[in-house]
Amino acid sequence: MDILVTGGAGFVGSNLVDALLENDFKVKAFDNLSTGRMENLAGASKNKNFGFIKGDVRDFDAKILDGIDAVFHEAAQIDVRKSVSDPKYDLDVNVGGTINLLESMRKYDVGKIVYASSGGAIYGNPQYLPCDEEHPTNPISPYGASKLAAEKYIGIYHETYGIDYVNLRYGNVYGPRQDPLGEAGVIAIFLNKILNGQKPVIFGDGSQTRDYVHVYDVVAGNLLAMDKLNNGSFNVGCGSETSVNRLVEIISELTGGKITPKHAEERKGEVQRICLDISRIKKVGFKPRYDLKEGMKTVLDWINNKNKQK
Ligand SMILES: NC(=O)c1ccc[n+]([C@@H]2O[C@H](COP(=O)([O-])OP(=O)(O)OC[C@H]3O[C@@H](n4cnc5c(N)ncnc54)[C@H](O)[C@@H]3O)[C@@H](O)[C@H]2O)c1
């Protein structure tokens, strides 16, 4: 089977590319390298079943899909704050880019899309916790609105043209290859700061909670989506809530030192609490394998290895 992974040079995308190659798929990664990096694809590039195409979803060349059986759509503008400061850019990439892809899929008869949606952003401030897939969707940021709108277009292309789809609504994904200098990804950012002797910055009082899910579990969810799921939305998280203050405690336990964070003003567009009900995807065999401590160790190892190579 031939697969296209948009955003394939990114954090989730590149981990997914590796897993697809391990499962003997032929994989093309498509990315404009705005936040993705070719170094994430160093291993994949050695595989004869892998190819890379540099390009932008805002200007997608449909011919790329010639011979492709399914698309994993990871490419996106992912920074909530950027979506607040430049909502039009966020819309162009996240909605316009998805429509370009869907139009191209229709023309080239590509049967299935697995879409990286966001359980952390589309439900908005929860009316109950954990949020299941039937929870009302009331995003509070342009990013949440654009991720949700893309889900809606995918649903319309299913109804109109019969393209199969799976919306995977990720929690807060963390793990190796997340940019520790980026704007998203509190675990990578905190661990990197602490390893460099700096204080992590907590926005607000640190009581805000998230559902942290390891990237290898998210990749497993994507493989399940390919194989066992069709035409629906599924939360992919660990199913429990962890506060930022608790994250700092776990990092202290792991690194063996007391951490005194700095505090800054809370950020616009972010919810106070979120936790995902993952019963629906569990029914087809999804089981998160990483608890936070084990998961953080994989990030620490990755950052340490990266620093050694410098
Ligand atoms: N990381 C998370 O916690 C999280 C949570 C929920 C949903 N998601 C979704 O998962 C997907 C992957 O996110 P990630 O964390 O790996 O982020 P990432 O920034 O590492 O990956 C996104 C990739 O898309 C590429 N890209 C961005 N704009 C593009 C464009 N216009 N054309 C082509 N490529 C473009 C980037 O270069 C990057 O490689 C995104 O769709 C994101 O919305 C992520």
The ligand as an ORCA input file, in Angstrom:
! r2SCAN-3c Opt
* xyz 0 1
  N       1.451     17.936     19.359
  C       0.256     17.942     19.908
  O       0.130     17.982     21.133
  C      -0.989     17.880     19.062
  C      -2.232     17.816     19.710
  C      -3.385     17.746     18.940
  C      -3.302     17.715     17.561
  N      -2.080     17.805     16.959
  C      -2.041     17.797     15.490
  O      -1.086     16.848     15.089
  C      -0.468     17.262     13.871
  C       1.035     17.182     14.002
  O       1.469     18.105     14.990
  P       2.958     18.108     15.566
  O       2.866     18.285     17.026
  O       3.710     16.984     14.997
  O       3.505     19.487     14.993
  P       4.714     19.799     14.014
  O       4.747     21.290     13.861
  O       5.937     19.106     14.450
  O       4.194     19.125     12.675
  C       3.465     19.808     11.692
  C       4.205     19.613     10.388
  O       3.461     20.245      9.343
  C       4.356     20.978      8.548
  N       3.613     22.093      7.959
  C       3.140     23.199      8.593
  N       2.524     24.003      7.710
  C       2.593     23.379      6.511
  C       2.150     23.722      5.215
  N       1.516     24.890      4.985
  N       2.384     22.867      4.202
  C       3.049     21.692      4.414
  N       3.518     21.326      5.627
  C       3.282     22.165      6.651
  C       5.452     21.445      9.472
  O       6.657     21.771      8.799
  C       5.596     20.242     10.389
  O       6.538     19.323      9.886
  C      -1.012     18.653     13.583
  O      -2.066     18.533     12.647
  C      -1.560     19.117     14.915
  O      -2.623     20.045     14.763
  C      -0.927     17.882     17.673
*
